[in-house]
C-alpha cells in the first residue's frame, strides 16, 4: 500500500532506519513513524524538516504536511522492518 515506505532507509540513513519505520499516513497528509523509544523520537524530531524535504524530492507523487513520531515496542521492529 505504501510503496514509498521502502525508501525510508535512503531518506533517513541506515542507522536511523534500524530504530524507526514509517507505519501509516493519516488523512493523506501526516506520516506516522514508529520509533523505538522517546530519546530517538527527539532525535528524529530535530530532523523532521529534513526528512520531509527528502520525501518531497524523492517521491513526487506524495506530499506530507507533517510527521508524527510515536514510540513502539522493540518487538515490533523485528516484524515490521522492510
C-alpha positions in Angstrom: 0.0 0.0 0.0 2.8 2.4 0.9 5.4 1.5 -1.7 7.3 4.7 -1.0 8.0 3.5 2.6 10.7 1.3 1.2 12.7 4.5 0.6 12.9 5.1 4.4 16.5 3.8 4.8 17.6 6.0 1.9 15.8 9.1 3.3 16.9 8.8 7.0 20.0 6.7 6.6 20.6 3.1 7.6 21.3 3.9 11.2 18.0 5.7 11.9 16.1 3.2 9.7 17.2 0.5 12.2 15.3 2.2 15.1 12.3 3.6 13.1 9.9 2.8 10.3 7.0 4.6 8.6 3.8 3.0 9.7 0.9 4.8 8.1 -0.4 8.0 6.6 -3.2 9.9 8.3 -5.7 12.0 6.3 -3.3 11.8 3.3 -1.0 14.4 4.9 0.6 13.2 8.2 3.2 10.5 8.1 3.2 8.3 11.2 6.6 6.9 12.1 7.2 4.3 14.8 10.4 4.9 16.8 12.0 2.5 19.2 12.0 5.0 22.2 11.4 8.6 23.3 15.1 9.5 23.1 15.2 8.5 19.4 11.8 10.3 18.8 13.5 13.5 20.0 16.5 12.9 17.7 14.2 12.4 14.7 12.0 15.4 15.6 15.1 17.6 15.2 15.4 16.2 11.7 11.7 16.4 10.7 12.0 19.2 8.2 15.0 17.5 6.5 13.1 14.2 6.3 10.0 15.9 4.9 12.2 17.7 2.3 13.9 14.4 1.3 10.5 12.7 0.9 9.3 15.6 -1.3 12.4 15.3 -3.5 12.3 11.5 -3.8 8.6 10.9 -4.1 6.9 13.5 -6.3 3.6 11.7 -6.1 3.2 12.2 -2.3 3.2 15.1 0.0 3.2 15.1 3.8 2.5 18.2 5.7 3.9 16.8 8.9 5.4 13.7 10.6 4.1 12.3 13.9 6.6 10.2 15.7 5.2 7.5 18.1 7.0 5.2 20.4 6.9 1.5 19.7 7.6 -1.9 21.3 11.0 -3.1 20.2 9.5 -6.4 19.3 7.5 -4.6 16.5 10.8 -3.8 14.8 11.6 -7.4 14.1 8.2 -7.9 12.5 7.9 -4.6 10.6 11.3 -4.0 9.2 11.5 -3.8 5.4 
